[in-house]
Amino acid sequence: MIFKKRTFFGDDPERQPAEHPAELERRVAHFLAVSPGLDAIDVTVTCRGNTVVLGGTVATREEVARAEEAAAAVEGVAEVVNHIEISKVGTG
C-alpha cells in the first residue's frame, strides 16, 4: 500500500448531520450506485425530509423495483416515491 503525503492542510470539509436531506440524498445515491443488478447512472435522488423521490430512467422493470428496494433499505428513509421510467432506447 502506498500512502501519499498530505497536500491539503485546511479544515476538513463540512459534513451534514445524518438527518439532513442532503446527507440522506448522498447516502441513497451511493447505495443505488453500488447495488448489484442496477444501472443507476440516469436515476435522480431528491429528499423532502425523510421522503426520497426517485426519478430518471432505467432499462427494465426489474431495475425500477431494485432501485425502490435499495432506496428503502437506507437508514433514515421513511418513504420512497418512485417516478423512475423505463427508457425507450433500442425499442424501435
N, C-alpha and C positions, 0 to 999 in steps of 0.2 A: 504494500500500500504506500502511496506517495502522498505526503502532506505538503500542500503549498503554503508558502509564507503568507500571513495575513496582510492584505493590501488595503482593507477598509478599517479605519480607526475611529470613525464617528459613532454615534449612538446606533444601537440596533434598530431595525425597522419596527414601527409600532404595530403590534398585533391587536386586532379587535377582540373583545371578550367573546367567549363561545356563544353567548345568546344573541350577539349582534347579527343582523341579517346578512351583512357582507361576509362574515366568517362562515355562516351556515351555507351561503351560496358557494363559497370556496370549497368547503368540505364535500358538498353534494357533487359539484362539478368534478372534483378529484375522484370521488368514488365511481362516478359514471365513466370517467376516462380509464380506470383500471379494471372495470367489470368485464369478466370474460364473456364472449359472445355478443358484445355490444360495441358498435362503432358510433361513438357519441360525438364525432367531430362537428356535426351540424345541429347539436342539441344545445338549447339555451336554458339557463337556470336563473330564475328570479325568485326572490323570497319576499314575502309580505308577512312579517312577524315569523311565526313558525310554520307558515304555509309555503310550500315550494311549488312554483309554477314552472312546468317543463314545456318548452316549445321547440320548433325546428322540425327536422326530418330525419328519418332512419330508413333502412332498406326493407324491413319486414315487420309484420305484426308482432312476431316474437320479440324483436328488439324494442318495440313500443312497450310491451309488457315488462321486459327486463329492466328498462330504464325506470319505469314506475316502481318496480320492486326494489331496485337499488337505491333510489332516492328515499323511499320509505324506510329503508334499513339504517339510514344515517341518524345517529343520535341527535336529538333536538328537533327532528322533523315531526310535526303533529299531523299534517295533511299534505297530500300530493295532488295537484291539479294537473292533469296530463293533456296537453294540447299538441303533442307530437303527432305528425302526419307521416304517412308512408310516401317516400319520394317516388316520383313518376319517371325517373331516369331509366332508359333502356326498355320501356314498355311499348315502344311502337315506333 
